[in-house]
Amino acid sequence: MKKPSRFIKSAVATAKSVEMELPWARGARRDAAIARRKGQAPVLKRA
């Protein structure tokens, strides 16, 4: 069996170490920031 290349090892190591932001994470932070600016309580959306 062929040994994994350095590129594959590097890609796997990076994938394990990087903390990924999910698409819906931005929305909650943004809504909270807008609510703080307006002086209102943030509106929490539920699925």
DRENLUMVEX-750653 format. One line per field, with one value per residue (C-alpha): x, y, z; residue number from 0; residue in three letters. Coordinates in pm, whole numbers, plus 50000, padded with zeros to 5 digits. Layout:
N
X	X; ...
Y	Y; ...
Z	Z; ...
num	NUM; ...
residuo	ALA; ...
This chain:
47
X	50000; 50124; 50227; 50012; 50179; 50285; 50000; 49739; 49892; 49894; 49534; 49413; 49604; 49461; 49109; 49138; 49285; 49065; 48746; 48482; 48206; 47871; 47646; 47383; 47640; 47675; 47302; 47272; 47573; 47450; 47098; 47241; 47462; 47172; 46952; 47223; 47249; 46872; 46852; 46615; 46634; 46751; 46480; 46572; 46455; 46372; 46356
Y	50000; 50349; 50586; 50902; 51207; 51509; 51707; 51463; 51466; 51846; 51868; 51625; 51805; 52142; 52004; 51869; 52190; 52456; 52553; 52595; 52854; 52721; 52935; 52995; 53112; 53451; 53517; 53482; 53704; 53964; 53967; 54011; 54302; 54476; 54428; 54579; 54882; 54932; 54867; 54574; 54213; 53986; 53788; 53420; 53223; 52859; 52594
Z	50000; 49912; 50193; 50230; 50082; 50284; 50127; 50256; 50605; 50605; 50485; 50750; 51027; 50919; 50902; 51256; 51400; 51235; 51415; 51147; 51173; 51068; 50846; 51113; 51372; 51206; 51220; 51597; 51666; 51419; 51566; 51916; 51805; 51632; 51938; 52163; 51936; 51941; 52316; 52276; 52386; 52103; 51930; 51937; 51637; 51683; 51415
num	0; 1; 2; 3; 4; 5; 6; 7; 8; 9; 10; 11; 12; 13; 14; 15; 16; 17; 18; 19; 20; 21; 22; 23; 24; 25; 26; 27; 28; 29; 30; 31; 32; 33; 34; 35; 36; 37; 38; 39; 40; 41; 42; 43; 44; 45; 46
residuo	MET; LYS; LYS; PRO; SER; ARG; PHE; ILE; LYS; SER; ALA; VAL; ALA; THR; ALA; LYS; SER; VAL; GLU; MET; GLU; LEU; PRO; TRP; ALA; ARG; GLY; ALA; ARG; ARG; ASP; ALA; ALA; ILE; ALA; ARG; ARG; LYS; GLY; GLN; ALA; PRO; VAL; LEU; LYS; ARG; ALA
